[in-house]
Amino acid sequence: MTHHAAFPHDELVAIGDDVFLVRGSLLLNPLIRISRNMVVLRQGGELVLVNPIRLGEAGMQALERLGRIRHIVCLGALHGRDDAWYRAQFQVQTWARPGSRRYPAPPDVTPLDPGRALPVDGAQLFSFAISQPESALLLERDGGLLITCDCLQHYGDYHQHSPMARLVMPFIGFPKTTVVGPIWLKEMTPPGGSLRGEFERLLQWRFDALIAAHGSHLPRGAHASATAAVHKAFG
């Protein structure tokens, strides 16, 4: 099986106790490269990779110094291009909600289910009630960290975007603020339907920080910013 190559990315940085972030990228075409993030959670000597992205050689060495790569968690239907590489290289347990048309879950996947224990202590799972899988993880520490995929994204900057992508981002629905992912929303909303109720259900959770599979880390004030994004998206 041919695996995708690693794209440019930053070094691992700590954003909380045993919580690390890699800000990477994804090449869409010769002119457009966008950001892509991976969150690494350490529990004991084991690592849980949320929204996995393949790293370069130096990045993988730094990752393995943190601990044993034991779990990969795919939160969204539109992500998963590097999951197979991690399964081929490491003895990982894969967590996902089955049903993605773009990246079908492997036969041995452990379903992400709000009623099932998660590979991280002190975490809760939120799952959107839609045809394609999309979930979020809430870490109940330091005021609450919400880890999302595409549904909610924050852009404090356009780091890891190509020059052309930086120019077009504000005009395609990604200004420098917190947003309901417009491309994801269009694809996931059923004809004549609305996902407003799902976001209102998500906002019942309490969190102060946000990190998505794209964009930048919002370390504080995330709940208020997410609330404003939902109001703007749905009127």
Secondary structure, 3 states (H helix, E strand, C coil): CCCCCCCCCCCCEEEECCEEEEEEEEECCCCCEEEEEEEEEEECCEEEEECCCCCCHHHHHHHHHHCEEEEEEECECCCCCCHHHHHHHCCCEEEECCCCCCCCCCCCCEECCCCCCCCCCCEEEEECCCCCCEEEEEECCCCCEEECCCCEEECCCCCCCCHHHHHHHHHHCCCCCEEECHHHHHHHCCCCCCCHHHHHHHCCCCCCEEECCCECCECCCHHHHHHHHHHHHHC
